[in-house]
Amino acid sequence: MKRFPGHLAAGTPTEPDGARSEPDGSPVGADGSMVGPDGSPVAPDGLLVRPDGSPVGPDPASARTLPALAVALARELSRRADEERHLMRQARTNPTPQVRRGLVECRRTNADALATIVRRHGWPTADLVGAPASTAALMILLHAPDLDFQLRCRDLIAQATADGRCPGPHHAYIADHCAVELGQPQFYGTRVDPATFRPYPIRRPETLEERRRDVGLGPLDEQMRALRRGA
């Protein structure tokens, strides 16, 4: 099995491991909207959106081919991401303590639900629940309050990516997220410090572009130029 940087077997000690980001490090696009791990536009709360801005739910074609359980999981993940999207929008327009507490609680309950799904069915891969719902799961994971859970899922996602069951950027986003949270250099440059508007430290920067190509990410310089134009 191909192994990407940042993929460690479960239980193995962690190695030190570009978009513009929200205060929590979530990547955002040049126009201020979030960029999905597969390069698709994402609503400001983390749900994939179509070009016209409407949320993307489980793909109808997938619903005809996936087992009923997988369809139900896809709907649940998309619903929860949509709920968080709504609360994030509220927190931006009306940042009261009550709204912020609601967002924190939503992220906690979403993470608990995702943990149950992972425990029972494994990581919700794109080939199981469809790409939009798998990306919704990743967004829930990136906002989860439990780093240990994120680390466990990081390796599940890395294996799924190596097996072709998840898009490469999914692994890049969670690997970089975990590295930054651990105070270690990131591998792919997907996390940007909102205070400096520069990527958090990157391991072996001389080979960064090769690693980004391996997981389907474009050059970091292009990404940062686009982000600065939209800042």
Secondary structure, 3 states (H helix, E strand, C coil): CCCCCCCCCCCCCCCCCCCEECCCCCEECCCCCEECCCCCEECCCCCEECCCCCECCCCHHHHHHCCHHHHHHHHHHHHHHHHHHHHHHHHHHCCCHHHHHHHHHHHHHHHHHHHHHHHHHCCCCHHHHCHHHHHHHHHHHHCCCCHHHHHHHHHHHHHHHHCCCCCHHHHHHHHHHHHHHCCCCECCCCCEECCCCEECCECCHHHHHHHHHHCCCCCHHHHHHHHHHHC
